[in-house]
Amino acid sequence: MSAKEQIEALRKELHQHNYNYYVLNQPTISDYEFDQKMHELEELEQQHPEYADPNSPTQRVGSDLNQSFKQVPHKYPMLSLANTYNEGEVRDFYERIRSGLEGEDFDIVAEMKYDGLSISLTYVDGKLTQAVTRGDGVVGDDVTANVRTIRSIPLQLKEGSGYPHEFEIRGEILMPWTSFEALNAEREAKEEPLFANPRNAASGTLKSQKSELVAARKLDAYLYYLIVPENASVQQPSLGGMADLFGGVEEQPFSNDYHYEGLMQAKQWGFKISEGMKKCKTIDEILDFINYWDKERKNLPVATDGIVLKVNSLRQQRHLGYTAKSPRWAIAYKFKAERECTRLNEVTYQVGRTGAITPVANMDPVQLAGTIVKRASLHNADIIEELDLYVGDMVYVEKGGEIIPKVVGVDKSQRVPGMQKVAFITTCPECGAPLVRYEGEAAHYCPNDSGCPPQIKGRIEHYISRKAMNIDSLGPETVDDFYQRGLIHDIADLYTLTVAQVAGYNKNRVVSATKAVQAIQDSVNVPFERVVFAIGIRFVGETTAKLLARKFKSMDALRQASLEQLLDVDGVGQVIAESVIRYFADAKNNDIIDRLAAAGVQMRMSDEELADHTDKLAGQSIVISGVFERHSRDEYKAMIEKHGGKNVGSISAKTSFVLAGDNMGPAKLEKAQKLGVKIVKEDDFLQMLT
């Protein structure tokens, strides 16, 4: 057997074992045997790079190289579904279908609504060629490299299983509960922020710039919608004649008239299709399916938040058609938020980076939406007062939309005399400073931002973050380590660190220490507007920092600005302006700024940046929609900001104009026309700036 034949045989065998393990949950060989075969294939591929294939099983591990996601237009828009929340609305949907089909018989396919990240997969000749996220429904991100690492998604379909030459199949990328809990346990141990729910974790993972990380987090996928182009054909073994003598094949038309039957075909090709599907004839069958899964979903390995109902016949789907936002032939039934009752044992308080105090309910453990919940946010003092909480109360806990747990009520009938009422604290639990509450704010704050440990570490973590100074060689755990060792007490101390200090007595850390120190030194080249964001002025977010940087041009001008000058900046209100004044009134903050400047950090906009900025779009709010030829959407957003404009996500009466490319979202187009908002094409927009 030649090397090429060996490689192809091993790939075929390993694809089948992946399918058996990750789709069927029926492995036929041990992990050790699988690993041995994988190593054998890896060695052969290294010896014969001319046979490289991105769909090889060896590519499932991903890469540690950074990648950027290009935006890709969908061939067929990925519309959202209309939601319904009660039995009456489901009955109304059923009757609308009956009326729309004028009494013709129809089936409704009921299936699970998985709570993950929508994905569209394209296959050509049985090989995965592209994976694109939903995005805005018209354009999505190409995440093919990351999706190749998900082992339940086939890279190569089963030979001879009858798939068409080219097709698209859509589904949901999910993080199973076990992976989610393991990931959060790992992040908690590192004192990193926890993911709110598996959907957020799956989304954040799939958008990672390193496919190696995606592979490590063990994502899963369920597919639920098949799109085959009209007049599609499939290669089948020839039935006789001369072609048979040469192992010939013949083209046959591909038949795909029904949603349910199409998915059953896709299952034979190797896709993971939900077992929780049923064809229903009557409204009673639909409601029985909903009621069954409302309880049984708690036993599923992945998060679900409802049931999707679809007309089975594709011909009938086409007849019923679409609204501007969603198909008329499908609807999503959302489960009510899961609620449990448990005992409140204690209320503790956390101090955030900005000094905001968050009260946390500590309770007896209770299972809720697939996870064990012991803690829930109480948000602020007003919520505690509204709930009228006592320590020892039996409280109702919910996960709204299967996300962060929250206390939503109290069973006061179980309250007994002598219990202590929960009173919001008046001093910081970390440093003892008296708390303050700013006008218009629901939260209480610790004002000791230069002496409160969580705030100090939080501000340093913010400073090194990706959207700020982007010092990616450091993380929360290293910040805590440096702080505990007395190496840093504020953000300016980072620039005095030496390799010897960072490495300490551990000689094995010299390489990583050198990398960290170099990354810190490299950050002095970060543009001024990101420095304004990075220094951590309370209430000054990324967008506000850009506005301030472009208005005042330098740190010296910003710290000398009066309240009136700050309020004159578009988007800066009283609370933000006063916060900027307070920040620069603190001598410690001014000392930090001076030390950063001495270290070489950018304290003014460069001549190149100033030359690029104009006021041509000053005061204008602009919405971007569609696909563009000359520049990406992100590049156009940057242009708008450079010329004084403001990017907004949705159209309103205050929108100045819509920058529209090809395939502008139909809903946005309709709303713009209704409100009389101007539509500006790509070339016309560029002309405005020249």
C-alpha positions in Angstrom: 0.0 0.0 0.0 1.4 3.4 -1.0 1.8 6.2 1.5 -1.1 8.1 0.0 -3.3 5.0 0.3 -2.2 4.5 3.9 -3.0 8.2 4.7 -6.4 8.1 3.1 -7.3 4.8 4.8 -6.3 6.1 8.2 -8.3 9.3 7.7 -11.4 7.4 6.7 -11.1 5.1 9.7 -10.5 8.0 12.2 -13.4 10.0 10.8 -15.6 7.0 11.4 -14.3 6.6 15.0 -14.9 10.3 15.6 -18.5 9.8 14.4 -19.0 6.8 16.6 -17.7 8.6 19.7 -19.0 12.1 19.3 -22.2 11.7 17.4 -23.4 8.2 18.2 -21.8 8.0 21.7 -20.9 4.4 20.8 -17.1 4.1 20.6 -15.8 0.9 19.1 -12.1 1.2 20.1 -10.3 2.4 23.2 -8.9 5.9 23.6 -5.4 4.4 23.5 -6.0 2.6 20.2 -7.5 5.8 18.8 -4.4 7.9 19.9 -2.1 5.3 18.4 -3.8 5.5 15.0 -3.8 9.3 15.2 0.0 9.3 15.9 0.6 7.0 13.0 -1.4 9.4 10.7 0.5 12.4 12.0 3.8 10.8 11.3 2.8 9.9 7.7 1.5 13.4 7.1 4.7 14.9 8.3 6.7 12.6 6.0 4.4 13.4 3.1 3.4 17.1 3.3 2.3 16.9 -0.4 -0.9 15.1 0.8 -1.9 17.8 3.3 -5.6 18.2 3.8 -7.3 20.8 6.1 -10.1 18.2 6.7 -7.7 15.6 8.1 -8.6 14.3 11.6 -5.2 15.5 12.7 -6.3 19.1 12.2 -8.9 18.8 15.0 -6.4 20.1 17.6 -6.4 23.6 16.0 -3.6 26.1 15.8 -2.0 28.5 18.3 -1.5 31.1 15.5 -3.7 34.3 15.7 -6.2 34.5 13.0 -8.6 37.3 11.9 -12.2 36.6 10.8 -13.3 37.9 7.4 -16.9 38.7 6.9 -18.8 36.6 4.4 -22.3 37.2 2.9 -24.8 34.4 3.3 -26.2 32.9 0.1 -29.5 32.6 1.9 -30.3 35.1 4.7 -30.3 33.6 8.2 -33.5 35.1 9.6 -34.6 35.0 13.2 -37.8 33.3 14.4 -40.8 35.0 15.9 -41.2 34.1 19.6 -44.2 32.8 21.4 -44.5 32.2 25.2 -47.8 30.5 25.9 -50.2 27.8 24.7 -52.7 30.4 23.2 -50.0 31.8 20.9 -49.0 28.3 19.7 -52.7 27.6 18.9 -52.8 31.0 17.0 -49.7 30.0 15.0 -51.3 26.6 14.1 -54.5 28.3 12.9 -52.5 30.8 10.8 -50.8 27.9 9.1 -54.2 26.1 8.5 -55.7 29.3 7.1 -52.6 30.1 4.9 -52.7 26.6 3.4 -56.5 26.9 2.8 -57.4 23.7 4.5 -54.6 21.6 2.9 -53.2 18.8 5.1 -49.9 19.7 6.8 -47.4 18.3 9.3 -45.6 20.4 11.9 -42.1 19.3 13.0 -41.4 20.0 16.6 -37.8 20.1 17.7 -35.5 21.4 20.5 -34.4 25.0 20.4 -30.8 24.8 21.5 -29.2 27.8 23.2 -25.9 28.4 21.4 -24.4 30.2 18.5 -26.0 29.8 15.1 -23.7 28.4 12.4 -24.0 27.8 8.6 -21.8 25.0 7.2 -21.1 24.5 3.5 -20.1 21.2 2.0 -18.7 20.5 -1.5 -18.2 17.0 -2.7 -18.6 15.8 0.9 -15.9 18.0 2.4 -16.5 20.9 4.8 -15.4 24.0 2.9 -16.7 26.9 5.0 -18.3 27.7 8.4 -20.0 31.1 8.9 -21.6 32.6 12.0 -25.1 34.1 11.7 -23.8 37.7 12.2 -26.6 40.1 11.3 -28.3 37.5 9.2 -27.0 38.9 6.0 -23.2 38.8 6.7 -21.4 36.6 9.2 -17.8 35.8 10.3 -15.8 33.0 8.6 -14.8 30.7 11.5 -13.9 27.6 9.4 -10.6 27.0 11.1 -12.2 27.0 14.6 -15.2 24.8 13.5 -12.8 22.2 12.1 -11.8 21.5 15.8 -15.4 20.5 16.8 -15.4 16.7 16.7 -19.2 16.2 16.3 -19.0 18.2 13.0 -17.9 15.9 10.1 -15.0 17.1 8.0 -15.7 14.4 5.4 -19.1 12.8 4.9 -19.6 9.1 4.6 -18.8 7.8 1.1 -21.7 6.6 -0.9 -24.3 8.0 1.5 -26.1 10.0 -1.2 -25.3 13.6 -0.3 -25.6 16.2 -3.1 -22.5 17.8 -4.7 -23.0 21.1 -2.8 -25.3 22.1 0.1 -25.6 24.1 3.2 -26.6 22.8 6.6 -27.3 25.1 9.6 -27.3 24.4 13.3 -26.1 25.5 16.7 -22.6 25.4 18.2 -23.0 24.6 21.9 -20.9 24.2 25.0 -22.1 21.1 27.0 -22.9 21.7 30.7 -19.9 19.5 31.7 -17.5 21.6 29.6 -19.1 24.8 30.8 -18.8 23.9 34.5 -15.1 22.8 34.1 -14.3 26.0 32.2 -15.8 28.2 34.9 -14.2 26.2 37.7 -10.8 26.8 36.0 -11.5 30.5 35.5 -12.7 30.9 39.2 -9.5 29.3 40.4 -7.6 31.9 38.4 -9.9 34.7 39.7 -11.0 35.4 36.1 -14.5 36.6 35.3 -16.9 33.7 34.9 -19.0 33.1 31.8 -22.7 33.9 32.5 -24.0 30.8 30.6 -23.0 28.1 28.1 -24.2 30.3 25.1 -21.8 33.1 26.0 -19.0 30.7 26.6 -19.6 28.9 23.3 -19.8 32.3 21.5 -16.6 33.6 23.1 -14.8 30.4 22.4 -15.8 30.2 18.7 -14.7 33.8 18.2 -11.3 33.0 19.8 -8.3 34.0 17.6 -6.6 30.7 18.4 -8.3 27.5 17.2 -6.1 25.6 19.6 -8.1 27.1 22.5 -11.4 26.2 20.7 -10.3 22.6 20.5 -9.5 22.5 24.2 -12.9 23.6 25.2 -14.8 20.7 23.7 -17.7 22.4 21.9 -20.5 20.4 20.4 -23.0 21.0 17.6 -26.5 20.0 16.6 -27.7 20.6 13.0 -31.3 21.4 12.3 -31.8 22.9 8.8 -30.8 21.6 5.4 -30.5 23.9 2.3 -30.0 22.2 -1.1 -29.9 24.3 -4.3 -32.5 23.6 -6.9 -31.6 21.0 -9.5 -28.9 19.6 -7.2 -27.6 16.2 -8.2 -25.9 13.4 -6.4 -23.4 10.8 -7.6 -24.6 7.3 -7.3 -22.8 4.0 -8.3 -23.9 3.2 -11.9 -26.4 0.4 -12.2 -24.9 -1.4 -15.1 -23.4 -1.2 -18.6 -19.9 -0.3 -19.7 -19.5 2.3 -16.9 -19.6 -0.5 -14.4 -16.5 -2.1 -15.8 -14.6 1.0 -14.9 -16.2 1.7 -11.5 -18.2 4.5 -13.0 -20.9 6.7 -11.4 -24.0 8.4 -12.7 -25.6 11.6 -11.9 -29.1 11.5 -10.3 -31.3 14.4 -9.2 -31.4 15.0 -5.4 -34.8 14.8 -3.9 -35.5 17.1 -0.8 -39.1 17.9 -0.4 -39.6 17.7 3.3 -37.7 19.2 6.3 -37.9 16.2 8.6 -37.0 13.7 5.9 -34.1 15.9 4.7 -32.6 15.9 8.2 -33.0 12.1 8.5 -31.0 11.9 5.2 -28.3 14.3 6.7 -28.1 12.0 9.7 -27.1 9.1 7.4 -24.4 11.3 5.9 -22.8 11.7 9.3 -24.3 14.8 10.9 -25.4 15.0 14.5 -29.2 15.5 14.4 -31.3 16.0 17.6 -33.2 12.9 18.8 -35.7 15.4 20.2 -37.8 15.8 17.0 -41.3 14.7 16.1 -43.7 15.2 13.2 -47.0 16.3 14.6 -50.4 16.3 12.9 -52.5 18.0 15.5 -52.3 20.9 18.0 -52.6 18.4 20.9 -49.6 16.5 19.7 -47.6 19.7 19.6 -48.6 20.8 23.1 -47.9 17.3 24.4 -44.4 17.6 22.9 -43.8 21.0 24.5 -45.0 19.8 28.0 -42.8 16.7 27.9 -39.7 18.6 27.0 -40.4 21.4 29.5 -39.5 18.9 32.2 -37.2 16.5 30.4 -34.9 19.2 29.1 -33.3 19.4 32.5 -31.7 16.0 31.8 -30.1 17.1 28.5 -26.3 17.5 28.3 -26.7 20.9 26.6 -28.7 24.1 27.3 -32.1 24.6 25.6 -34.5 27.5 26.0 -37.6 26.4 24.0 -39.2 24.4 21.1 -39.1 25.3 17.4 -42.2 24.5 15.3 -41.8 24.3 11.5 -44.1 23.3 8.6 -42.6 20.1 7.2 -43.3 20.5 3.5 -40.8 22.7 1.7 -43.4 23.4 -0.9 -45.8 24.6 1.8 -43.0 26.7 3.3 -42.5 28.5 0.0 -46.2 29.1 -0.3 -46.5 30.6 3.2 -43.4 32.8 2.6 -41.7 35.3 4.9 -42.2 38.6 6.8 -39.4 41.2 6.7 -37.8 39.5 9.8 -38.9 35.9 10.0 -40.5 33.0 8.1 -44.3 32.6 8.4 -44.0 28.8 8.5 -41.9 28.6 11.7 -42.1 29.9 15.3 -40.1 29.5 18.5 -41.9 28.6 21.8 -39.8 29.9 24.7 -39.8 28.0 28.0 -40.7 30.0 31.1 -37.6 30.9 33.2 -36.8 28.0 35.6 -37.5 28.8 39.2 -36.5 27.1 42.4 -36.8 27.8 46.1 -33.8 27.6 48.5 -32.5 29.1 51.8 -30.6 32.4 52.0 -27.7 31.8 54.3 -25.7 35.1 54.0 -25.3 38.2 51.9 -21.7 39.1 51.0 -20.3 42.0 49.0 -17.9 42.2 46.1 -15.8 45.2 45.1 -15.4 45.8 41.3 -12.7 47.6 39.3 -14.6 50.9 39.4 -15.4 50.5 43.1 -19.0 49.4 42.5 -20.3 47.3 45.4 -22.3 44.2 44.3 -24.3 42.3 46.9 -24.3 38.5 46.5 -26.8 36.0 47.9 -25.2 32.9 49.3 -27.7 30.0 49.4 -28.2 26.3 49.9 -27.1 24.6 46.6 -30.0 24.1 44.2 -30.1 22.7 40.6 -31.3 25.3 38.1 -31.2 25.0 34.3 -28.6 22.3 34.3 -26.2 23.7 36.9 -25.8 23.8 40.7 -26.4 27.3 41.9 -25.1 28.5 45.3 -24.7 32.2 44.6 -26.9 34.8 42.9 -26.6 38.6 42.3 -28.8 40.9 44.3 -27.6 43.9 42.1 -27.9 46.8 44.6 -29.4 48.2 47.8 -32.7 49.1 46.1 -33.3 45.5 45.1 -32.5 44.2 48.6 -35.0 46.7 50.0 -37.6 45.9 47.5 -37.3 42.1 48.2 -37.5 42.8 52.0 -34.8 40.1 52.6 -34.0 38.4 55.9 -31.1 36.0 56.6 -32.7 32.5 56.6 -35.5 33.4 54.2 -36.6 30.9 51.6 -36.0 32.7 48.4 -37.0 32.1 44.8 -34.2 31.9 42.3 -34.5 32.2 38.5 -32.4 32.1 35.5 -34.0 34.5 33.1 -33.3 33.1 29.6 -31.0 30.5 31.2 -28.4 33.1 32.2 -27.1 34.5 35.5 -29.2 33.4 38.5 -31.0 36.1 40.4 -33.2 36.2 43.4 -36.8 37.2 42.3 -38.9 36.7 45.4 -39.3 35.5 49.0 -41.6 32.9 50.5 -42.6 35.0 53.5 -44.9 32.3 54.8 -41.8 30.4 55.9 -40.3 33.3 57.8 -39.9 32.8 61.5 -39.6 35.4 64.4 -36.1 36.5 65.3 -34.6 36.5 61.8 -32.2 39.4 61.0 -33.2 41.8 58.2 -30.5 42.3 55.5 -29.1 45.8 55.6 -26.8 47.1 52.9 -23.3 47.8 54.2 -22.1 51.4 54.7 -18.3 50.8 54.4 -16.1 49.0 51.9 -15.6 45.3 52.9 -12.1 45.4 51.6 -10.6 48.7 52.8 -13.2 50.1 55.2 -13.8 53.4 53.4 -17.3 54.9 53.8 -19.3 54.1 50.6 -20.8 56.8 48.4 -23.8 56.8 46.0 -23.6 59.2 43.1 -26.7 61.0 41.9 -28.6 59.0 39.3 -26.6 55.8 40.1 -28.2 52.6 41.5 -24.9 51.3 42.8 -22.9 52.3 45.9 -19.1 52.9 45.4 -16.0 52.7 47.4 -14.3 56.1 46.7 -10.8 54.8 47.8 -9.8 53.9 44.3 -6.0 54.4 45.0 -6.0 52.3 48.2 -8.6 49.6 47.8 -6.9 46.3 46.7 -9.6 44.9 44.4 -9.8 48.3 42.7 -6.1 48.6 42.3 -5.8 45.1 40.8 -8.9 45.6 38.8 -7.6 48.8 37.3 -4.3 47.1 36.4 -6.2 44.2 34.8 -8.3 46.8 32.8 -5.1 48.6 31.8 -3.5 45.5 30.3 -6.8 44.3 28.6 -7.1 43.8 24.8 -9.2 47.0 24.1 -6.9 49.1 26.3 -3.1 48.6 26.2 -3.4 44.9 24.9 -0.5 43.5 27.0 -1.5 39.9 26.2 1.5 38.3 28.1 -0.1 39.3 31.4 -3.4 38.2 32.9 -5.4 38.5 36.1 -3.4 35.7 37.8 0.0 37.4 37.0 -1.4 40.8 38.2 -2.4 39.2 41.5 1.0 37.5 41.7 2.9 40.8 41.1 0.7 42.6 43.6 1.0 40.0 46.3 4.8 40.1 45.9 4.8 43.9 46.2 6.2 44.4 42.7 3.3 46.7 41.5 0.9 49.0 43.3 -0.5 50.9 40.3 -0.4 50.8 36.5 2.8 52.9 36.2 4.7 50.4 38.3 4.4 47.9 35.3 7.0 49.9 33.4 9.6 49.6 36.1 9.5 45.8 36.2 12.7 43.9 35.3 13.1 40.3 34.1 14.8 39.4 37.4 11.9 40.7 39.4 9.3 38.9 37.4 11.1 35.6 37.3 12.1 35.7 41.0 14.0 32.7 42.2 12.5 30.4 39.5 15.0 30.1 36.6 12.4 28.3 34.5 10.4 31.5 34.4 13.1 33.6 32.7 11.7 33.1 29.2 8.1 34.0 30.1 9.4 36.9 32.3 11.4 38.3 29.3 8.3 38.0 27.1 6.1 39.8 29.7 8.6 42.7 30.2 9.0 43.1 26.5 5.2 43.2 26.0 4.9 45.9 28.6 7.6 48.0 26.9 5.9 47.5 23.5 2.7 48.9 24.9 4.2 52.4 24.8 3.2 52.5 21.1 -0.5 52.1 21.8 -2.4 55.2 20.4 -3.4 58.0 22.8 -7.2 57.4 22.6 -6.7 53.9 24.0 -4.5 55.2 26.7 -7.4 57.5 27.8 -9.6 54.4 28.1 -6.8 52.4 29.8 -6.1 54.7 32.7 -9.5 53.8 34.1 -11.4 57.0 34.7 -14.7 56.0 36.2 -17.6 56.0 33.7 -15.3 56.6 30.8 -15.8 53.7 28.4 -14.1 53.0 25.1 -16.3 55.3 23.0 -16.2 58.2 25.5 -12.4 57.9 25.7 -12.2 58.3 21.9 -14.4 61.4 22.0 -12.3 62.9 24.8 -9.0 62.1 23.1 -10.1 63.7 19.8 -11.5 66.7 21.5 -8.6 67.6 23.7 -5.7 66.0 21.7 -3.4 65.5 24.7 -3.5 64.3 28.3 -2.3 67.7 29.6 -5.3 69.4 27.8 -7.7 66.8 29.2 -6.6 67.2 32.8 -6.8 70.9 32.6 -10.3 70.9 31.0 -13.0 72.7 32.9 -16.5 71.2 33.6 -18.0 73.4 30.9 -15.4 72.2 28.3 -16.0 68.6 29.1 -19.8 69.0 28.9 -19.3 70.5 25.4 -18.1 67.1 24.2 -20.8 65.3 22.3 -21.9 62.2 24.4 -20.4 63.5 27.7 -22.9 64.3 30.4 -22.7 65.6 33.9 -21.8 62.3 35.6 -18.9 61.6 33.2 -17.7 65.2 33.2 -17.6 65.3 37.0 -15.8 61.9 37.2 -13.1 63.2 34.9 -12.7 66.3 37.1 -12.5 64.1 40.2 -9.9 61.8 38.6 -7.5 64.6 37.8 -8.1 66.4 41.1 -6.4 63.4 42.8 -2.7 63.9 43.2 -2.0 60.2 43.1 -3.6 59.9 39.7 -1.6 62.8 38.4 1.6 61.2 39.7 0.6 58.0 37.8 0.1 59.9 34.6 3.5 61.7 34.9 5.2 58.4 35.5 3.5 56.8 32.5 4.6 59.7 30.4 8.2 59.3 31.6 8.0 55.7 30.6 7.1 56.7 27.1 3.4 56.0 27.0 1.6 58.1 24.3 0.2 61.2 26.0 -1.0 63.0 22.8 -2.4 62.2 19.4 0.3 61.7 16.8 0.7 64.0 13.8 -0.5 61.2 11.6 -3.6 60.7 13.7 -4.3 64.4 13.7 -3.9 64.6 9.9 -6.4 61.8 9.5 -9.1 63.4 11.7 -11.6 65.9 10.4 -15.0 67.2 11.4 -16.7 66.2 8.1 -19.2 63.9 9.9 -19.3 65.9 13.2 -22.6 65.5 15.0 -23.9 62.8 12.7 -25.2 59.4 13.8 -24.6 56.7 11.2 -25.8 53.1 10.8 -23.8 50.6 8.7 -25.7 47.8 6.9 -24.9 45.3 4.1 -21.8 44.0 2.4 -19.1 46.3 1.0 -16.5 46.0 -1.8 -13.9 48.6 -1.1 -13.5 48.3 2.7 -14.7 46.1 5.6 -17.4 47.2 8.0 -14.8 47.7 10.7 -12.8 50.0 8.5 -15.9 52.0 7.7 -16.6 52.3 11.4 -13.1 53.6 12.0 -13.5 56.1 9.1 -16.8 57.4 10.6 -15.1 58.0 14.0 -12.0 59.6 12.4 -14.2 62.2 10.7 -16.2 63.0 13.8 -19.2 60.8 13.3 -20.9 58.4 15.6 -21.5 54.7 14.9 -25.0 53.5 16.0 -26.4 50.0 15.8 -30.1 50.7 15.1 -32.1 53.2 12.9 -34.2 55.8 14.7 -35.5 59.3 13.8 -32.1 60.7 15.1 -30.1 58.7 12.5 -28.4 61.0 10.1 -28.0 58.4 7.3 -27.5 54.7 6.6 -24.2 53.7 4.9 -25.6 50.8 2.8 -23.7 48.1 0.9 -25.1 45.2 -1.0 -27.7 43.0 0.7 -28.8 45.6 3.2 -31.0 44.0 5.9 -34.6 44.2 4.7 -35.8 45.2 8.2 -33.4 48.1 8.3 -34.3 49.2 4.8 -38.0 49.2 5.6 -37.4 51.2 8.8 -35.2 53.7 7.1 -37.8 54.3 4.4 -40.6 54.6 7.0 -38.6 57.2 9.0 -37.3 59.0 5.9 -33.7 58.3 6.8 -31.3 58.9 3.9 -29.5 55.9 2.3 -25.9 56.5 1.2 -24.1 54.1 -1.0 -20.4 53.2 -0.6 -18.9 55.3 -3.4 -21.0 58.3 -2.4 -19.8 58.0 1.2 -16.2 57.9 0.2 -16.8 60.9 -1.9 -18.1 62.8 1.2 -14.8 62.2 2.9 -12.4 63.3 0.0 
